Amino acid sequence: MKTNELKEARALLVTEQRQLVDLADTEKRDFTAEETEKYEKIDVDFDDLTTQIVDAEKRDADKVERLRALDERESLFDKKDPEQEDNTEERMGLFNRALVNGVSSLSSTEVRALSAGTDVEGGYIVAPEQFVNKLIKGVDDMVYIRQKATVIPVAMATELGVPTLEADPDDADWTTELGTGSEDSTMSFGKRSLKPRPVAKRVKISEQLLRQALQSADSLVRSRLEYKFAITHEKAFLTGTGSSQPLGIFTASDNGITTSRDVSTDNTTTTIKADGLINTKYALKAQYHKTAEWIFHRDAVKMIRKLKDGNGDYIWKQGLADKSDTILELPYSMSEYAPHTFTTGLYVGILGDLSFYWIADALDMRIKVLNELYAETGQIGYIGRMESDGQPVMAEAFARVTLA
């Protein structure tokens, strides 16, 4: 089904639920057992359609991005140096041969064509630019936070300095024509630093698969490394400690989001309440509402969907949203790696503008081929490495849903 058809089908489910609620309300009674079962079945179907819609929208976005990339390539095609283009194709051939047969299968001249830095003696080879770009794109597709955050490549330095305004001057003074107002020395500046941290993963692939597969070796290796790097980044951007890894949005820190941005009022020690969500929304300044979105684990979304009013009616549509994909008129997303332990003082959700989460990437992607270590099992190992760091840079752009 197309995205619009999926949304229409989901809207019909919402209408069905509304009819059940209205019927019970008109007859001034609770749901019958049959109606309760039907309502909960619609809940399950609603969540399933929502997942399908998210996947469909992602596929649509990917298609648009691929078409845009093709247009860019076509526009640059005439500007390419034919010798350089031939060289890139040759290097990709060498790179694939090294992935399948190991660096020892290359001549010294061929190894130099793929080598950089001091890692040559250790067996590292540097992927051609085409491979690196594909890997970064794959990570973008798979990691939710990265898609919304501000991503800055760090190519010419070891770290990224982020200037910050720590204290604003007082408001301007009403004065005379020749007056200049009182001197103000309260304004001060600071700096936060993002230093790309190394992250690595080892994968093994059957030699037979590499030799018989229709797709190239770099595609097979890349698909596994994309998944491994994506999951590692997703967890760190959400819950990372900031020590030799990114600082997550669910981690209280003076360098990121402080505890002053935690909102627990009207929540209980084990439950998210409607008033608690309202308090969280209005803990953000109005200018952030246009770009803010919620992040919850699906367990938290399920809890919110079950909220009821004083008459026992579900209030998802009545009080918490005016559209299917929003909570208090703001969009939400579900992450498997968002905190979802419902007990005293813990974080169970966040609302914020994710463009104020900054990611610094060092684009030095390296692959090490281990063609001897797993020879007995008929496999070749690959170690992938890249460097990345991230942290929230504006605490006031976020508000965390916290249990009392």
C-alpha positions in Angstrom: 0.0 0.0 0.0 1.1 3.6 -0.7 1.8 6.0 2.2 -1.5 7.9 1.7 -3.5 4.7 1.6 -1.9 3.5 4.8 -2.8 6.9 6.5 -6.4 6.6 5.3 -6.6 3.1 6.7 -5.3 4.3 10.0 -7.7 7.2 10.0 -10.6 4.7 9.7 -9.3 2.9 12.7 -9.4 6.1 14.7 -12.9 6.8 13.5 -13.9 3.2 14.6 -12.5 3.8 18.1 -14.3 7.2 18.3 -17.6 5.5 17.5 -17.1 2.9 20.2 -16.4 5.7 22.7 -19.3 7.8 21.6 -21.7 4.9 21.8 -20.7 4.0 25.3 -20.9 7.7 26.3 -24.3 8.2 24.8 -25.7 5.1 26.6 -23.8 6.3 29.8 -22.1 2.9 30.4 -18.6 1.3 30.3 -17.4 -0.7 27.4 -18.7 -4.3 27.2 -16.1 -7.1 27.1 -16.6 -7.4 23.4 -16.1 -3.6 22.9 -13.0 -3.6 25.1 -11.5 -6.4 23.0 -12.4 -4.6 19.8 -10.9 -1.3 21.0 -7.6 -3.0 22.0 -7.5 -4.9 18.7 -7.8 -1.5 16.9 -4.9 -0.3 19.1 -2.7 -3.1 17.8 -3.7 -2.5 14.2 -3.1 1.3 14.7 0.5 0.7 15.9 1.1 -1.8 13.1 -0.1 0.8 10.5 2.0 3.5 12.1 5.1 1.4 11.8 4.3 0.7 8.1 3.8 4.5 7.5 7.1 5.3 9.1 8.8 2.7 6.9 7.0 3.9 3.8 7.9 7.6 4.5 11.5 6.6 5.0 11.5 4.7 1.7 10.0 7.8 0.0 12.6 10.0 1.5 15.4 7.6 0.4 14.0 7.6 -3.1 14.0 11.4 -3.2 17.6 11.5 -1.9 18.8 8.9 -4.4 17.3 10.9 -7.3 18.9 14.1 -5.9 22.2 12.3 -5.8 21.8 11.1 -9.3 21.0 14.6 -10.5 24.2 15.9 -8.8 26.3 13.2 -10.4 24.9 14.0 -13.9 25.6 17.7 -13.4 29.2 17.0 -12.4 29.8 14.3 -15.0 31.2 16.6 -17.7 33.5 18.3 -15.2 35.3 15.1 -14.2 38.8 14.4 -15.3 38.6 11.1 -17.3 42.0 10.0 -15.9 40.8 10.6 -12.4 37.6 8.7 -13.0 39.5 5.8 -14.5 41.7 5.8 -11.4 38.8 5.7 -9.0 37.3 2.7 -10.8 40.7 1.0 -10.7 41.0 1.7 -7.0 37.5 0.2 -6.3 38.6 -2.9 -8.1 41.8 -3.2 -6.0 39.7 -2.5 -2.9 37.3 -5.3 -3.6 40.2 -7.7 -4.3 41.8 -6.8 -1.0 38.5 -7.4 0.8 38.1 -10.9 -0.7 41.7 -12.1 -0.8 43.5 -9.9 1.7 46.1 -7.2 1.3 48.8 -9.8 0.5 47.1 -10.4 -2.8 48.1 -6.9 -4.0 51.5 -5.8 -5.3 53.4 -3.2 -3.4 52.3 -0.5 -5.9 48.7 -1.5 -5.5 48.9 -1.4 -1.7 50.4 2.1 -1.9 47.4 3.2 -4.1 45.0 2.2 -1.2 47.2 3.2 1.8 47.4 6.3 3.9 48.9 7.4 7.2 50.9 5.0 9.4 48.5 2.1 9.3 50.1 0.5 6.2 52.4 -1.7 8.3 49.4 -2.8 10.5 47.5 -3.9 7.4 44.9 -1.1 7.2 43.7 0.1 3.8 41.8 3.3 3.1 38.6 2.9 1.2 38.1 4.9 -2.0 35.9 8.0 -1.6 32.9 6.1 -3.2 32.9 3.5 -0.4 33.2 6.1 2.4 30.3 8.1 1.1 28.1 5.1 0.9 28.9 4.1 4.4 28.1 7.5 5.8 24.8 7.6 3.9 23.8 4.2 5.3 24.4 5.4 8.9 22.2 8.4 8.2 19.4 6.2 7.1 19.5 3.8 10.0 20.1 6.1 13.0 17.1 8.3 14.0 19.0 11.0 16.1 21.6 11.5 13.3 18.8 12.3 10.8 17.5 15.2 12.9 20.8 16.4 14.5 23.3 18.9 13.2 26.2 16.8 11.7 29.5 18.6 11.1 32.5 16.8 9.4 35.8 17.4 11.1 38.4 16.9 8.4 41.2 19.2 9.2 41.4 19.2 13.0 41.3 16.7 15.9 38.3 18.4 17.6 35.5 20.8 17.0 35.1 23.9 19.2 31.6 25.1 19.8 31.4 28.7 21.0 28.7 29.3 23.6 27.0 32.4 25.1 27.1 31.7 28.8 25.5 34.9 30.0 23.5 37.6 28.2 23.8 41.3 29.0 20.9 43.0 30.8 18.1 44.6 28.7 18.8 48.0 27.1 18.2 51.2 29.1 15.9 54.0 28.3 18.1 57.1 28.1 18.6 60.5 26.6 19.7 61.5 23.1 23.4 61.7 24.0 23.2 58.9 26.6 24.7 55.5 26.1 23.1 53.5 28.8 24.8 51.9 31.8 27.9 49.8 31.3 27.2 46.0 31.4 29.9 43.4 32.1 27.7 40.4 32.6 27.9 39.0 29.0 30.4 36.1 28.8 31.3 33.5 26.3 32.5 29.9 26.7 33.3 26.9 24.5 32.3 23.3 24.3 34.4 20.8 22.4 33.5 17.8 20.3 36.3 15.4 19.8 35.5 12.5 17.5 36.0 9.3 19.4 37.0 6.0 17.7 34.4 3.3 17.3 35.2 -0.1 15.8 33.5 -3.4 14.9 34.7 -6.7 13.6 32.6 -8.8 11.3 33.2 -12.2 9.6 32.0 -13.3 6.1 32.3 -16.7 4.4 34.9 -16.9 1.7 32.5 -18.9 -0.4 29.8 -16.2 -0.1 32.3 -13.5 -1.1 33.3 -15.4 -4.2 29.9 -16.5 -5.3 27.7 -13.6 -4.3 26.3 -11.5 -7.1 26.9 -8.3 -5.2 30.4 -6.9 -4.7 32.5 -7.6 -1.5 32.3 -4.0 -0.4 28.5 -4.1 -0.5 28.5 -7.2 1.7 31.0 -5.8 4.2 29.4 -2.4 4.2 25.9 -3.7 4.9 27.0 -5.4 8.1 29.2 -2.5 9.3 26.4 0.0 8.7 24.2 -1.9 11.0 26.8 -2.3 13.7 27.9 1.4 13.7 24.3 2.6 13.5 23.2 0.8 16.6 26.3 1.9 18.6 25.7 5.5 17.6 21.9 5.4 18.4 22.6 4.2 21.9 25.3 6.7 22.5 23.3 9.7 21.2 20.5 8.8 23.5 22.2 7.5 26.7 26.0 7.9 26.2 28.0 9.0 29.2 30.2 11.5 27.5 33.3 9.7 28.7 35.2 8.5 25.6 31.9 8.4 23.8 29.1 10.9 22.8 27.0 12.5 25.5 23.4 11.4 25.3 20.2 13.5 25.6 19.0 11.2 28.4 22.2 11.8 30.4 22.2 14.6 33.0 25.3 16.8 32.6 26.4 20.4 32.9 28.0 19.9 29.4 24.7 18.9 27.9 21.2 18.9 29.4 21.2 19.7 33.1 18.8 18.4 35.7 17.0 21.8 35.6 15.4 20.5 32.3 13.8 17.5 34.1 10.0 17.7 34.5 8.4 15.3 36.9 5.5 17.4 38.3 2.1 15.6 38.1 3.7 12.3 37.1 3.7 9.4 39.6 6.7 7.3 40.6 5.7 4.6 38.1 3.4 6.3 35.5 3.4 9.2 32.9 0.4 11.4 33.4 -1.4 13.7 31.0 -0.7 16.7 33.2 3.0 15.7 33.3 3.1 15.8 29.5 1.5 19.2 29.5 4.1 20.5 32.0 6.9 19.1 29.9 5.6 20.8 26.7 5.3 24.2 28.4 8.8 23.8 30.0 10.0 24.7 26.5 9.9 28.3 25.2 7.3 28.8 22.5 9.9 29.3 19.8 11.0 25.7 20.1 7.5 24.3 19.7 7.6 24.6 15.9 10.6 22.2 15.6 10.3 20.1 18.8 9.4 16.5 18.9 8.9 13.8 21.5 11.1 10.7 21.8 9.7 7.7 23.7 10.2 3.9 23.9 7.1 2.1 22.6 6.4 1.0 26.2 6.0 4.7 27.1 3.7 5.4 24.1 1.6 2.4 25.0 1.2 3.8 28.5 0.2 7.2 27.1 -2.4 5.7 24.8 -4.0 4.0 27.8 -4.5 7.2 29.7 -8.2 7.7 30.6 -10.4 10.5 31.8 -12.6 10.5 34.9 -15.3 8.5 33.1 -12.8 5.8 32.1 -12.7 6.9 28.5 -9.4 6.9 26.6 -8.2 10.4 26.0 -5.5 10.1 23.4 -7.7 11.8 20.8 -9.7 13.9 23.2 -6.9 15.5 25.3 -3.5 14.5 24.2 -3.5 15.1 20.4 -5.5 16.5 17.5 -3.8 14.3 15.0 -2.8 10.6 15.0 0.9 11.2 14.9 1.1 13.9 17.6 1.1 14.2 21.3 -0.1 17.6 22.5 0.1 18.8 18.8 3.8 17.8 18.6 5.1 14.8 16.6 6.6 11.8 18.4 9.0 9.0 17.5 9.6 5.7 19.1 13.2 4.4 19.7 14.0 1.0 21.0 16.9 2.5 22.9 15.0 5.2 24.8 14.9 4.6 28.6 11.8 2.6 29.6 12.2 1.6 33.2 9.2 3.1 35.0 10.4 3.8 38.6 11.2 6.8 40.8 13.3 9.6 39.3 14.1 7.9 36.0 13.8 9.4 32.5 11.1 8.0 30.3 10.9 10.5 27.5 12.1 13.8 26.1 10.8 16.7 24.1 13.2 18.9 22.2 14.6 20.4 19.0 17.2 17.8 17.9 19.0 20.3 15.6 20.6 21.4 18.9 22.2 18.0 19.2 25.5 18.3 17.3 27.5 15.4 15.9 31.1 15.7 14.8 32.4 13.1 12.4 35.9 12.4 11.3 35.6 10.9 7.8 38.7 8.6 8.1 36.9 5.3 7.5 39.3 2.4 7.6 38.9 -1.4 7.0 41.4 -4.0 8.2 41.3 -7.4 6.5 41.9 -10.5 8.6 42.3 -13.2 5.9 44.4 -15.6 8.0 42.9 -15.4 11.5 39.7 -17.3 10.5 41.2 -19.5 7.7 40.3 -22.7 9.5 36.6 -21.8 9.4 36.7 -20.6 5.8 35.9 -17.0 6.8 37.5 -13.6 6.3 37.3 -11.0 9.1 37.0 -7.2 8.7 37.5 -4.5 11.3 35.8 -1.3 10.5 36.8 2.0 12.3 35.4 5.5 12.3 35.4 8.4 14.7 32.4 10.4 15.9 31.3 12.5 18.9 28.1 14.3 19.8 26.3 16.2 22.6 23.4 18.6 23.2 24.6 22.2 22.8 21.6 24.0 24.1 19.9 22.7 27.2 16.9 25.0 27.1 15.9 23.4 23.7 15.0 20.2 25.6 12.8 19.0 28.4 12.9 15.5 29.8 9.9 13.5 31.0 10.8 12.3 34.5 9.0 10.1 37.0 8.3 11.6 40.4 
